Amino acid sequence: MKVKPLDERVLVKPIEQEERVGSIIIPDTAKEKPMTGEIVAVGTDEDLQKIVKVGDKVIFGKYAGEEIKIAGEKHLIVPRSDILATFVD
């Protein structure tokens, strides 16, 4: 299934990072929500399409977006205002 965000929203796949303390792996319930992700789709707003594109890695607010599942994987629909920065190579 394909999802196309509307207006000034992007579809982001959060980048999960394994957390360890020594040799102990922190369980999912104790982890903080990821704040980085990869853009999977960009909304219909032309200005937004000039700023970010599919494949960009972004930093977004801690509690940003609406969580959805696509093909069993967690994704977020995030408004433009919650994208804080992009990673520059």
C-alpha positions, -999 to +999 in steps of 0.1 A: +000+000+000+013+035-008+005+065+013+007+101+000+006+128+027-014+159+020-005+195+022+025+203+045+031+168+058+057+141+053+057+104+058+087+094+079+100+060+088+116+063+123+152+050+126+153+027+156+186+025+174+194-004+197+202+008+232+226-010+255+239-003+289+270-025+292+258-059+281+221-052+290+197-045+261+171-019+270+135-032+262+113-013+239+090-002+267+118+016+285+133+033+254+126+069+244+108+075+211+132+079+182+136+115+170+153+107+137+139+092+106+140+089+068+114+106+046+094+081+026+069+105+010+064+142+008+031+160+008+015+180-020+028+215-009+052+228-035+073+248-011+078+217+011+089+197-019+117+222-025+129+218+011+129+181+017+128+150-006+123+113-003+154+097+013+164+127+034+172+119+070+155+143+094+152+152+131+117+158+143+101+167+176+099+140+203+062+137+203+056+147+167+032+132+142+006+105+140+018+069+141+005+045+115+015+010+104+022+003+067+029-034+059+035-040+096+061-013+099+058+018+121+057+052+102+048+087+112+029+114+094+046+145+105+036+182+098+062+205+084+064+225+116+076+194+136+106+188+113+134+205+132+164+198+109+178+176+081+211+158+080+236+173+056+263+152+041 
